Amino acid sequence: MFKTIVRRVLIMLPQIFFVSILIFMLAQLMPGDPFYGNLNPNSDVATIERMRHAAGLDLPWYEQYVRWVVNVFHGDFGTSYTVNKGVAVSEIIGQRIWPTVSMGIIATILTYFFAMSQALISARNENKRIDKFLVVWNTLTSAVPSFVFYFVMMVLFVYVIPIFPSSGTGIDDTQGFFTNFFGNLYHAFLPALTIALFSTNSVFQYLRSNLLDQQAQDYVRTARAKGVQIKDVFRKHILRNAFLPIASGIGYSITGVLGGAMFAETVFGYPGLGALFVQALSGRDYTIITALMLLQGILSLFGGLLSDIISAWVDPRIRVK
């Protein structure tokens, strides 16, 4: 297992290098400039050019890339141009990362809890009313456009039934750890629940199909013929075999939630990394955009690593030799 992890980490190093080049070039191709929209309309071109020169934006792209990579290795992602002018990007991201991570973890747990429980009930009651209801329900939740689903959940549980707050993270620097922890949990639960309900269908359908396929295997019929109860066959054999393909996607699911939190955070007024990325895009804040895209790229690679580790832990036969 240890050798497998080390080998995968070494493979990730050149991948991170190519991802960094791609991210930097995409940021360079973005139209506009972070200075032109944030200066006095009477500012002359010379003033703007001096600011671009001070920021190094007039250098060739490869010199800008080398400078950026060297700074990143030292933990310096630059300073914000527009979102929080003059503040270090690492400090801005540090303030926003925990709310998004906590929401992503909650959303992933809820997604797999809903999907696994519904898939088990559905597979145990194939073609019965409860099975048909769960299939139709999950199809409907995935068919509704995400922005409509998010707004419905927002209106229902914030205004019609005011259970959850309309914005904020619940984190206050003047409060203690447990107060901030439960406050953040309270604020993050509704957007996480909404993401989970919207994302459950894909896992549910996949796991249900795997469970039904395993139920039709010869070893299940043999066990049933020997008098083994179906609940014992499910617990000892079917679940393990059906869960393996799902387990391999857990790592990707976590990083996928982090990457897809943009719209949810914007709708629910939850100031995490997704909302920060939207702000940076609207203000063409290149330093924040490149830092967040690089972070997401690295997290995606680590998500693949986490999925491989989980798969190898569930089934040692698939470990890389």
N, C-alpha and C positions, 0 to 999 in steps of 0.2 A: 504493500500500500504506500509506504513512504517513498519508494523509488518511483512509483507511478506519479505521485504528487510532484516530486522534484522534476521529473521529465516533462510533465505538463506545464510547470512554471517556466522551465527553460524554453519551451516552445512558444510560450506567450510573449517572451521578450521581443523577438522580431515582429510579432503581431502588433504589439503596442507601438513599436517604431513606425510601422506602416500606417497604423491608425492615426498617429500624431501628425504625419505628413498629410493625410487625407483631410483631417479636421482643419489643419492650418490653411490648406489651399481652399477649402470650402468657405472659410471665414474671409479669406482674401477676395473671393469672388462675389461676396455680398455687395450689392449696390449701396451707394451713399457713403457717408463719412461721419464718425461720431462727433466731429467738431462743428460741421456746417449748421446743424439744426439746434445748436446750444450756445450760439454766440449772439451778440448784439447785431441786429440787421445792418448796422452801419459799419461793422468791422470790415476792414479791407482784406484783400487776398493775402497780403504780406503777413498780416497777423496770423491768419489761419495756417499759412505755410510754416511760420515759425513754430507754432504749436505742433504741427505734424512732424516737423524735424526733431523737436524735443522728445516726441513720443517714438521716434524712429520709424514712422510710417512712410517716409520718403525713401527708405533704403530698398534695395532689391529684395524680392521675396525670400530668397535663400539666406540672405544675411539676417532678415527678420526672424526666419525660422530657427537658425542656429542660436541667435540671442534668446529667443523664447524658450527653446529646449534647455539651454544652460540655466536660465533662471528657474525653470520648472524643477530641474534637478536640485536646486537649492531651496525649493519650496516657495518660490516667488512667482506668482501668476500675474504680477503687475497690479496696477491700480485701476479702479473703475473710472470710466470717462463720463458716464451719464447717470447710471442708476444711483450711485452713492459716490459722487465725484471726490476723487482724492483718497478714498478708503481702499485698503488692500483687498484684492479679490479673495484671497484666502480667508480673511476675516469675515467678509460678507457670506461666503459659502459656509464657513464654520457656524455662523448664526442660523443658517437655513437648513443645514443637512440633517440634523436630528429630527425635526418635524416630518420631513419627507421619509426618512428611514423608518421612523415609528409607524407612520401611516402605511408604508409599503409592507412592513412585517404584519401588521394587523390585517391588511387586505389579503395578503397571501394565505394567512392562517384561516381567515373566514372563507376564502375561495375554496380551499381544499376541504375544509370542514363541510360546507354546503354540498360540494360536488361529490365527495365520498359517501356521505350519509344518504343523499338522494340516489346515487348510483346503486348502493347496496339495497335500498328499499325497492328500487325499480327492477333490479335484476332478480331479486327474490320473488317478485310478483309480476313476472313477465306477462304482458298482454292483459293484465287486470286493470281496473279503473285507476288505481293509484299510479301504476306505471304509465298509462296514457296521459294522466294529468301532469306528471312530472316532465314528461317529454314535451308536451305542449307548452308548459310554463317556461321551461328553459329555452325553448325555441322563441317564444314571445319576447323574453327579456333580452335576448341577443339580437332580435330583429328590430327592436326600437332603436332609433339613432341615439348615440351616446349623449349628445347635448340635450335631447328631449328627456331622456331618462334621468340625467343629472338634475335638470331643472325641476322635474316632477318630485324627486326625492327632496330637493331643497325646499320647495314650497310646502310639501306635505309635512316634513318633520321640523321645520324651522318656524313656519308661519301658521299653518292650519293646526298642527299639533306641536306646539313649541317645546320640544324635548331637548333639542340641541342648539348650540349657539350659531349665529349666522356668519361669524368670521373669527379670525385669531387662532393662536396655537395653544393658549392656556399656559404659556411659559412666562414666568416673571422672575427676573434676576434677583429681586428682593426676597423671594420665597425660598423655602428649603427644597431638598431633592424630592421628597415624597409628594409635596404639594404640587410641584411642577410636573412630576411624573403622571399623577392622576388627572391633573388639569389638562395636560397634553393628550392623554388617553381619551378624555371626554370630548375634546375638540376634534381629534383625529378620527373618532369612531364613525361618524356619519359619512365623510368622504370615503373612508376605507370600506364601509359596508356597501356603499353605492358601487364602487369599483368591483367589489367581490360579487355582488349580485349580477352585475353586467358581464363578468368574466367567467362565471361558473359554468356556462353552457358547454364550452369547448372541453373542459376537463370532465364534466359529467358525461357527455356523449362518448368520449374516448374510453373512460373507465367502465361505463355501462357495456359498451361493445366488448371490451376485454373480459368482463365478468361473464357475459353471455357466451362468449367463445370458449372460456375455460369450463363453463358448466356443461358444454357439449363434448368435452374431451373424454376419451376412453377411461382414463384413470378415475374420473368422477363416477361414471357408470359402474365401474368395478367396485369402488368403495361403497356405493349405494347398494349394490347387489350383495355385498358382504354384511350389510346391516348397519353401516356407519351412518350416523345422523347427518343430515345435510348441513346443519349449523357447524358441526365439527369439520366437515369437508371444506366448508367456506373458510373457517378460521385457520386451518392448518395448511391448506393447499391453494385454494382458488384465489384468496386474497393476495397471497404472496406473489403468485405468478401474474396476476392481473395488475398489481401495483407497480411492478418493475418499470414498465414504460412511463408511468406517471411520475415515479420517483426521479427518473432521469431528467424531467423537465422542471423540477422545483427550483433549481438554481436560476434558470432562465426566467421563471415566473417572477421571482423576487426582483431581478433587475429590470424586467419588463414593466412591472408596476412603477418602479422609480422613473423609468423613461416615459411612461404614459400618464404621469400625474399632472401634466401641464393643465389640461382642461379642467380636471376635477378641482385642482387647487384654485384655479381662477374662479370657477363657479361658486365654490364654497368659501371663498375669501380666506383660504388657508395659505399663509405666506411661507411656502417651502421652496425647494429648488425649481419645481415646475413653474410656479408663478414668477420666480426670479428670472428664468430663461425667457419668459414672455416679455418681461420688462426690458431685458437686455436686447432682445430682438427689435423691439419697438424703438429703442434708443440707439441701436447699432453699437452697443458697447462690446467691442471685439474681445477685450480681455476676459470678460465674464463669459461670453459665448464660447470661446475656445476652451476655457477652463472647464465649463460644464459639459461640453461635448467630449472632451478628453476623459473626464470623470465617468461619464456614461459609457464610453468605449471600454475603459478599463474594467468597470463593473460588469459589463456584458461578458468580457473574457473570463473574469472571476466567476460569473454565473455559470459558464460552461464548465469551469473547473469544479465548482461545487456540485453540479449535476453529475459529473463523472465520479466524484468521491461518494456521493449518495448511491449511485448505481452500483459501484464496486462494493459498498458496504451491504447493500441489500442482496446482491448476488455476486459472490467472489469469483464466479466462473468468467465474468466479463473483464476482470482486471487485465491491464495491459502487461504483457510479458516483456 
